[in-house]
Amino acid sequence: MNLVKYDVIIIGGGPIGLACGLEAQKVGLKYVILEKGCLVNSLYNYPANMTFFSTSERLEIGEVPFVSNNAKPTRSEALEYYRRVAAHKQLNVRLFEEVLQVMPKDTEGYEVISKKNTYETSHIIIASGFYDIPQKLGVRGEELPKVTHYYKDPHFYAFQKVLVIGANNSAVDAALETWRKGAEVTMVIRKGEIGKRVKYWAKPDIENRIKEGSIKAFFNAEIAEIREDEVDIQTPEGIVTIENDWVISMTGYQPNLPFLKKVGIKLSADEIMKPEYNDATMETNMKNIYLAGVICGGMDTHSLFIENSRVHAEKIIQKIQKTPQMA
């Protein structure tokens, strides 16, 4: 393994990680972006037919225009846009290279150990997102092959008995799309209504499908047990057992907070577990380690998006430029 030195190492190759790379490149810093999966891995794992809530100009990075067919771009358009940005700007991105460890050096800076190499750097930006760790149900049968925490394409579920867990955008998209491909769809919703954050064009659609009985929904309910050919649902009236082929659990995701703790970043003591950082510079309690993007919110994963965290890249690079070793 070769020891390679960089001014900045960026952990995470999503839109905000790329934005950090663009800012570093602009001011002449030697940088590398390390991504454990494919380019913009989180977006790649979004449903195939997903449409963003944000308009295309709010997803732009590096002052590169994002032109989409409609005001709100699709997943495929976003993947193409960020790929073209990375290619056009010749960003130094290393894919499928997971960072395993970050260790302070005896003098200054850090040693970053990945699956493929060891690096030295004086500054680290963690922009690792939150889409990699699904929130588990914690019920018997969740480990069965028929259960997935990631929904991609509706065709796979055609003419099958599908159970969708959740009440927000991912769950609503999965329920509507699989139903339109001929699936018999049942939803299990922990609260008494469809989520308030559901996209305005999808909310009345799912509510009307439930009202007319095309999609069956159990409100104020939870999964009790999953078996090969059926599922037990805990409802206010008691246990209901239904036949089932596939379970799509859209119960949300969480950032890799254990990795932040391992690095030495402090987290709040409440259920949000928000990382400690300076709002003006994005620097954490660990000297010269910065956070960018949705990971800044801890478990409050709905407070930050691409459009309102692009500015993190500028704040961080401005701060790095002012450090003594860079001035």
Protein Blocks (a to p, Z undefined) as FASTA:
>chain_A
ZZdddfbdcehjbfklmmmmmmmmmnopacddddfbdehkllmmpcfklccfbdfklmgg
hhiacddfblbdcfklmmmmmmmmmmmnopacdehiacfbdcddfkeocddddfkbccdd
fbdcddebjmlbccdehighklpmkbcfbdfbfklmgoiacddedjbfklmmmmmmmmmn
opacddddfblbdcfklcfklmmmmmmmmmnomaccdehiacfbdcfkbccdddfkbccd
dddfbdcddebpaddfklmmmnopacdfbfnopacddfklopafbehiacedjklnomml
mlbcfklmmmmmmmmmmmmmmpmklZZ
